Amino acid sequence: FQRARAAPAGSPERDFYVWSDDPNKYAGARIIFTDTETSNWKWDDEAGAYFWHRFFAHQPDLNFDNPEVGEAMIEALRFWLDLGLDGFRLDAVPYLYERDGTNGENLPETHDFLKRVRKTVDAEYPDKVLLAEANQWPADVVEYFGDGDECHMAFHFPVMPRMFMALRREEAAPMLEILAQTPDIPDNCQWGLFLRNHDELTLEMVTDEERDYMYSEYAKDPRMKINVGIRRRLAPLLDGGRAEIELMTAILFSLPGSPVLYYGDEIAMGDNVYLGDRDGVRTPMQWTGDRNGGFSRADFAQLYAPPLMDPVYGYQAVNVEAQLRAPASLLRWTRRFIALRKEHPVFGLGSYSALEPTNDKVFAHVRCYEDDVVLCVHNMARSAQAVELDLSDYEGRVPEEMFGRTRFPRVGELPYLLTLSPRGFFWFLLVNEDGAS
């Protein structure tokens, strides 16, 4: 960028970025970082022109209309893949190109370039993954799979805030509604599901009313808000509730897609809302109770972000070393849960069928793959609940609880009655009476 701003207009160096004399060009493109930016253009005195940035003003956008930029990006991919990386998270992938009269998102040129990237990766680096980070509605995100020839995976952003909404409202409806709007995807593609990540809990894909509700429930301190979202980690969002963390993890693992875990959530790490920008959820991993949480032997003052030291979530109270020594810790539970999910391909490959019982506090669905049938039942309420499920399609099968292999009464003609503890859940493998799936 330093070469570009020093080079004359129209030169190959200058053409690596997007410049204009008019700050009103591409006016249809929204401002994404509303807390800090008032325009997508920034004046540069040395260049004597405005440069384009969809995010921070210190992050000028590359000019993907320049063929040399595309070549340079693919060379950068090759560099990292040669080092042995398993794949890439394609950050902010909807915003590669700019066109007048559009909002600058999800443009056809973007998909053409992704097809080119996918073709290169498949030919030269088989079994590597391209994961699209496209914060869009499902009908738009599904375009990033193409016909199975663009991204292998894409994050499902809208389902995440609705999981938190469902938990606080104690009803399954928000999740059922967004999953019903999720289109089918190519067989060789997969959704990426998550509860939290390194950015804010984004509220772009909800209504204004839903956003206000989420702010009132999960961001009571104004410092917890950023842009159009909430900058908090999983454990503080759920008030440190072990039952709530396990329930949300179970729902995440049960949905169609591949779960993506954010570092530290497996030990219930906290956050620091007093750090600026997104740094509050990016503090050092808490490995031990030793210096700097075992993250670094450097002097404390040298760390970019200080480790947490509060009495509830600080590294002396919450760390990997301690939880490995405790059989009932969240870390040990999470490891067992991951192992269980890996034993059953139905969670990654199976179909999804929602059940809609009369008790709207219960989120229940069936996953099927080949001969495996799994029933997942989750209680969103803070109180014990009873639910009757229509399992007539599986009459004669026996629900076998997947954690303890305990058999429940056989499914008959009548609705199947279950009782669930507060924030409790059941995963059942529906087996034939002889024990086979």
N, C-alpha and C positions, 0 to 999 in steps of 0.2 A: 504493500500500500504506500510506503514511503517513496518507492520508485514511481508509482502511478501518479501521485500528487505532484511530484517534481517534473514529470514528463509533460510535453506539450499536448494540447487537446488533439485527439485523433491518432495519437501514437499507439503502438502495440502495448506499451506499458500502461498507458492511461485506460486502455480498453479492457483491462482485467476487471474493472469495477464499473458501476453504473453512475453516470454523471449527468447533470442537467443545469441549465441556467434558470430554469423555472421551478420554484419549490411547490407549485400546484400541479405538477405533472403526476399522473397516476393517483388522482384524488380519490378514487374509489377504494383504495387500499386502506383498511382500518389500521389504527395505531394499536399495537399489541401490548406494549409496556406503558399502560396509561398512567402509572404512578410517576414515571420519570421523563417520558417523552411527550412532546407536543406536536411533533411532525416526524414523518419518515425520511425527511431530507435534513442534511446538516451542511452548513456553509463551511468551506475550507479556504482560508486566506491564501495559502501557497498555491493551490490549484486554480483559484479564482472561479470556483464552481461549487454547486451543491453535490454531495454524494448521497446515495440511497442506502438506508439501513432499516430493515423491518423490525429490529429489536433495539438494542442500545446504540447511542450515537457513536460509541467507540468500537462498533462492530459493523464496518462497511460491508455491504453485500457484494459478492462476486457477480460478474456479468456472464451468466451461463449462455447468453446468445453468442458469445465469443467461443469459437470451436477450441481455441487453445486452453480456455478455462476447463472445458469438459475433459480434455486430454490430461490436464494437470491433476484434476480430481481423481481420475481413474488411476493415474500413476501413484497418487497418494494412497489409494486403496491397495494397490499392489505392494507398496512398501510395507504396510502393516500386515497384510496377509502373508507376505514372505517371512515375517517374524513369528508367524504361528497363531495369529488371532483367529478366533472361531467365527467372527462376524462383526457387524456394525449396527449400531442404533443410528438411523438416519434422522438426525435432529432437524426439526422444523422443515420437513421435506415438502410441504405444500407451497413453500414460498420461494422457489428457485427462480422463477421468471416474473417479469412485469409486462403488462399489456394495458394500453389505454382502454377505458370503458369497461374494465373488469375490476374485481376486488383483489386481483393478484394472487389468488389461491386456487389450487387444484387445476391448473391450466394444462391443456393437452401437451404442450411442450415438456412439462415436467414428467409426464408419463412416458413420453418418447425417450427422454434421457434415462429414466429408470430402466426401461427395457434394454437399453444399451449397456447399462451397468450390470444388470442381471445376466445378460448374455456373456459378458466378459468374465464375471465371477464363476458362472457355471462351467465355462469352457476351461478356465485356467486354475480355478480353486474349488473343485467340487466339495459339497457338504459344508459350505460356509453359509452363514445366514445374514440376510438383510432384513432388519426390523424397522418398520416405518413408524416414526413419531409424528403422527398427523392428528392434531387435536381438532377433530371434525366430527360431524354426525356420522353414524354408521353407514348410511347410504353413500356418503362421500368417501369415507375411509376405505370402503370395500373396493373402490376403484384402484387403490394402490396395490392390490393383488394382481390387477390386470386379468389376463386369462391364465393365471398361474405363471406369468412370465415377467412379473415386476418384483415386488417384495415377497419374501417367504412368509413374513409375519407382519402384523400391524397392531399397535396398542389399541385397545378398546377403551377410549377415554370416557365416554358418557356413562358407562356402567358403574364406574368407580364412585362418583359423588352420590349416586343413587343408592349404593350400598350403605353409605353413612346416613343418608336420609331415611332409609328404611329402618335402620337400627334405632335412630332417635324417635321416629314416629311409631315404632313398634308395629309396622305393617309391611307386607311383602310387595305391595302394589308398585312402588317406584322401580324395583328390579324387574318385575314381571313386564312392565310396560316397555322398558328400554330393550329388554331381551327379545320381546315380540317384534320390535322394529329392526332388529339386527338381521341383515340379509344373509343368505347362504354365501359361502366362499368356495373357491376352487379346492379340490381334494388335496392338492399338494401345498396348501397354505394353512395358516393357523393364526388365531387371535392371541395377542399377548395381554394378560390380565394382571392387574396390580392393585394394591391398596394405597401405597404411598411410593413416592420416588424422590429424586433430588430437587425437584421443583415444588412449587406450591400445589396444594390440592385444588386443581383448577375447577372453576365454576362457570366456564364459558358455555358449556353445553347443557345449561339448565335455564329455566325461565327466570325472570326478574323476581317473581314471588318466591321461587325455590331458593334463589341465591340469598335473598334476605333472610329466609328461614335458616339456611346453613350458617350464615354469619352470626345470627342470633344464638344458635345452639353450639357452634364449635369455635367461634372467634369473638369471645366476649371482651377481650382486650384488643383495642385497635391495632396494637403492634403485631397481632397475629395475622392481619390482612396484608396482602400484597397483590398488586395488579388486580386481576379478577379471580382471586383465590385465597387460600388459607395456608400459611407457612407453618405447619405443625407436623410432627411425626405421629406415627400410629398410636403409640402408647398414651401420650398426652391427650390426643384427640378422644380417646376412649377412657380418659380419667384413670389410666393405669389398671383398668378392670381385666383380670385374667380371663374371666368367662367371656367377656366381650371380644377380647383379642382372639381367643380360640374360635369363637363363633364366626367372626369375620374371616379368619384364615380358612375355616372349613368351607364357607360359602365360596371364597375365592378358588380353592382347590377343586370344588365340585362343578364349577361352570365350564362350558366348552371353551377350550383354549389352554394355553400354557401359563401357569402363574409365574410372575416375576417378583422376587422378594427384594426389598431395599435393605442394604446393609444395616445391621443394628436392630431391625424390627424383630429379629428372631430372639433377641434378649430383652426386648422392651426398652430400648434406649429412648431417652428424652430429647428435648430440643432447647434452644436458647433464643427466645424471642427478642433479646436485647442486642443480638448481633444483626448487622445490616443485611439488607437484600435477602438472598436465599441462604446465607451462611448459617442461619439458625438451625437448619436441618442437615447441615453438612459438617458437623463437628467430628473430631477423630473417633474412629472405632475404639470401643472400650474392651481391650483384650484382657487386661489384668487390673488389679488394684494398685499396681506400682506406678512409678513416675509416668505422667502423661497418659495414663491408662494403658501402658504397654505399647502405645502407637508409635512413639518415637523417643529416643534417648536425648534428643536435642534439648537445649535450654528452653524452659517454658515460654520465655519471651520471644523466642524465634518462631514459634508455631503461628501459622497463618490464622487459624481459628483455635481458640483454647478448648481443651476437653471439658466436658460437663463436670461440675463439682458441687452441684446442689445435693441436699441430703436425700432426695427421693430418686433422682435419675443419675447422679454423679457416678464417676467410674469406680469409686470405692464401694458403692452400693450395688451397681449393675455392671457386670463384666462377664466375659466368656469363661474365664478360668473358674470363677465361683460357680457358674451355672453348670459347667461340665461335672462338677463334683456333687451336684444335687440331682438325684434321679427324677424328682418331680418338677424340675425347673422348666421354664418356657422353652429354652434352647433344646433340652432333651426331648420335650414333647414335640417340638417342631421337626426335629430330625426323624422321630418315629413316624410322624405324619407324612413327611416327604417319602419315606421308605414305603409306607402303605400305598400311597398314590402311585408310586412307580411299579408296584406289583400288579396294577390293574390298568392295562392300556385303554380301557373303556373311558377313562377320564380325559385322555388326550385325543382319542380318535372317535369316541362314540357320539351318537345322536343325543339331542336334548329335547325332552318333552316336559313342559310345565304342567303341574297339577294345580288346580285352583279349588282348594277346599273352602268350605263355608267360613272357617276360622281364618280371617285375613291376616292374623298375626304369624301365621306359619308359612314359610317359603319351602315348597316341596317340588321336586322334579325327579324325572327318571332319565338315566343315561343308559344307552344300549350300544353294544358293539359285538358283532357276531353272536355268540351264545351268552355273553355276559349281560346281565341286567342289574343295575344298581339304583336303589331308591335312596334319595338324599332328602332329609326332613330337618328343617332348621326353625327354631323358635326365636322370633325377633323380639319377643316381649320380655320385660323384667319380672314377669310372674309366670308360674307354671301354667301350661296350656294343654288342653285335650284337642285332638283333631281326628276327623274321620276322612280317610282317603279312598277314592275310587280306584281300586286295584283290580277291577274285574278282568282286565286283559291278562292278568297274571294269576288267575285263580288256580289253586293247587300248589303254587310255589311257597317255599318257606323262607321268610326273611331271616338272614343270618347276619347279625351285627358284625361289622368288619373289623373292629378293634379287638374284641374279646372272643370272636367266633361263637357268640351265644345265639342259639336258635330261638326265634319268637314263634308264636302260634301261626299255623298255616293260613294263607290267604283263602278266604271262602267267598260266598256269594254276596255277603253283606259288606258295607263299607268297613275298611280296616281301621280299628281304633288304636291310637297311640297317645300316650301322655308324655309331655316333655318338661324337663326342669327349666327354670328361668334361664334364658339365653342358651338353652341346651340344643343338642342336635343328635341325630342318628344317621349313620350310613349303613344301609343294608345291601347285601348281595342276595338277590332273589334266586334261590336254588330249588331244584327239584327235590322231592322228598328223599330220593336216593343219595342226595348230596351233590349232584352235578349241577353246574350252572344251567 
